[in-house]
Amino acid sequence: MWWRDAVIYQIYIRSFADSDGDGIGDLEGIRSRLPYLRDLRVDAIWITPFYPSPMADGGYDVADYRDVHPLFGSLDEFDALLRDAHAAGIRVIVDLVPNHTSDRHAWFTEALAAPRGSAARDRYIFRDGRGDMGVEPPNDWGSTFGGPAWTRTADGQWYLHLFAPGQPDLNWVNTEVREEFESILRFWFDRGVDGFRIDVAHGLIKDPALPDLGEEKEAILEPTRRVDHPHWDRDEIHDVYRAWRKVSDSYDGDRVFVGEAWVASPERLVRYLRPGELHTAFNFDFLKAEWGCQTMRDVIQRCLDAVGSVGAPATWVLSNHDVVRHVTRYGGGEVGSRRARATALLMLALPGSAYVYQGDELGLWEVEDLPEDVLADPVWERSGHTDRGRDGCRVPLPWSGDTPTFGFGPDGSLPWLPPPAQWRGLSVEAQHGDPASALELYRSALRIRREHPALGAGALRWLSAPDDVLMFERDPGFACAVNFADRPAHIRPPGTLLLSSSPLPEGLLPVASAAWFATGRSRSAPEAASIPS
Ligand code: GLC
């Protein structure tokens, strides 16, 4: 089961590599960079949506689930990418968006043209409004991107959209909706994909009473807030995933689901990972944790306990296309970069699988000063220009050179969001071969992770360590130490140094640093079992 300890690289397709010079990344761009990904030694890639879409939300508004947007390529190009990725030993996970379609999806067009109460409208959540002539929305729910979660249609009915108005929510109580998505799963599984990342996996089912949220109207947008939520993480959701698991299990080749479920606790999360449901789900508590010894240790332990209770692997992630990049979250600048490097070694030494978001391996930070006229995230408009949204973590990757495109596209082309000039020094080309670079740190870490028998699936054992130092052992023969203190820590190295996130003076672990050691001992393989010389 490759997915129990895989390192999976997230490709935000718009911003990874542009083959045709239109400023937007595409499938051919990914294909041309497969050697880079193979040399980085990732086991799989997850590609964000590349389907036909009016791009109300960067492609998370899908108009046709069985095709490729011409901006990104064609189905033939997808097949070519899949074939070449597999030949390079890289599996491919695609993104499935089941909570909502685009408002340009054929079903929604049909629903708008159909009368109230029709079968076409029942695939979505249409309701009459309240108040005189139904001019008020059916309830007080807000959209995650700001503004109300309801939009009125020409005939006066309202439809629900937990995200942008261009993303009408599907009605998952409707059998046709369920059948359609099982058929979409088969369409891509038949083409040979290795799995699906499930968008908003916690959102599909709504309380049929659609109750007002009252005072909790704002707070409730935060899915992690409470358990008995009218539109997040409802118990009925699990039926959907039990049916999907039957579909994935009917294919050979160890196909996998990874759920994007923002829920109240690890204990709620692992309900999605019970036998017969999803294989994996992102552990966002780790991503949300502040940089600190006890905080991180608690989050790690609680997650391991929770996944252990259902026999699922932990799935670690530090950044993705929806959150502020962790270099910036951890304080930015020199401090943020040091902490990010240390946390990468921490994450990659933990039991389970791990996701690397494109650019993590280059030490990219959040671009906080993008000009307003390039901002494309719907959050910017929907928030009335009070929240700049998520574009700062979606800036195209710097590959090489010093033209403004930094090798993202052909020379002379301009990326859809401008990379900062300082990223010239962070390009793949600039970091290649520099042992002090983030890229070489990731390359070394992923090489060791692939070779060392202790890394990947398994268990960990905490070791006693000085204050603010986290230290643990993995069998056989591996230990990791992370210094969270604001001064160097004196440690007795538990073995020979394999790798460290910053140079290691004798007996000291510098501020915001992590190190990996080969300990040459193992509890599961005690000395007595070692081969006599
Ligand atoms: C998920 C995606 C995010 C998108 C939202 C609505 O959270 O990761 O980018 O905006 O779903 O589809």
Residues whose N, C-alpha, C, O or C-beta is under 5 A from the ligand:
A	BS01	GLC	D57 Y60 F163 D199 V200 D322
